[in-house]
Amino acid sequence: MKLSKAQYDEIAQFLGHVQPTRQSLRKLKERFPSQSQSTLLSIFSQEYQKQIRTQAKHHTAEAIETYYRYLSGVMKNAGAPVLLELANEVDFAPSLMARIVLERFLQEQEGTISSKTLINSMLRDPSQIPDGVLANQVYQCTVNDCCYGPLVDCIKHAIGHEHEVLLREMLLEKNLSFLAEEQLRAKGYDKTPDFILEVPVAVEGHIIHWIESKASFGDECSHQAYLHDQFWSYWNRFGPGLVIYWYGFIEELDCHRERGILLKDCFPTDIVTLRHSMAQH
C-alpha cells in the first residue's frame, strides 16, 4: 500500500498524541479505516521507536536511580506489574524500563557493569534473573511491550524471514534463476541483497539485477538509512535493483528509478524476461 507524504504525515501526527499501547493501535485503525492494518502497525511501531530514541531523560543517573528505588520500595507487592505501570506512567517503553532497572540491579549485586550479552539473555529469559520478584517484573514488561524488546524482535525476525521465503517461492514460480543471500555469503560477499537474479529482468521498463525484501513500511527515516547502508552498496556492486516494501511506502520516495533503485509494495506482475523479449522478436 503506497501512501502520499501528506497521508503518512497525518498518521504520524495522530501517533504523536497517543501512548504506544494496544488501545492506541485500535484507535489508529478506527481513525484510518481505509488503510491496511499491517501498514498501520508497521508505521505505529516505527514512529514509536523514533520517539524513544530521542528520550534521553530516562537514561540519566537520577532517573535510573529514581526508577530503581521506586521498584525496591514496592517489591513487597510482588505480583502487581509495578514496573510496567511505572513505564506507562512516565511514557517509556516497558522493555527499556526493564533493561535499565535490571542493569542497575546487577550493578548493585556484582559491583560492576554487566555485559550486554548477559542483560540480553536475561531479558529474553527472565528466569535467569537471580531475584524472583524482579524476574516477574521484567517478564511483565517484555510481554506487554508491543513495540520494543526481545519478543517484538523475535516476531519481526520471523515476519522478515516469512516474506523472504514468500519471495523465493514467487521467483521459483516465475522460473527465474537466482542466488540467495546465503549462497552469496558463501562466495565471500559481505553486503548482499536477499536475491541476485542470474539473468536480469525488466520491471516497468527498468532492468533489475537484484531484489531486496523489507517486511516493513518504507518511511523517510528508514528508507534513507537503507539507501545509505545497503541499497546504494548493492547498486554499486550488482547494478540496478528492486526493493519490495511489503507493508507499503511513501510514494514520493520512489524517486531513484532512473538511477536504478525501484520501489514496489508487492511482487511485480509484469516481469519481462530475456527469453520473453527474444521470443517476441
ABEGO torsion letter per residue (X at the ends): XBBBAAAAAAAAAAAAABBBBAAAAAAAAAABAABBAAAAAAAAAAAAAAAAAABAAAABAAAAAAAAAAAAAAAABAABBAAAAAAAAAGBBAAAAAAAAAAAAAAAAAGBBBBAAAAAAAAABAAABABAAAAAAAAAAAAABAABEAAAAAAAAAAAAAAAAAAAAAAAAAGBBBBBAAAAAAAGBABBBABBBABBBBBGGBBBABBBBBBBBBBAAAAAAAAAAAAAAAAAAAEBBBBBBAAEBBAAABAAAAAGBBBBABBBAABBBAAAAAAAX
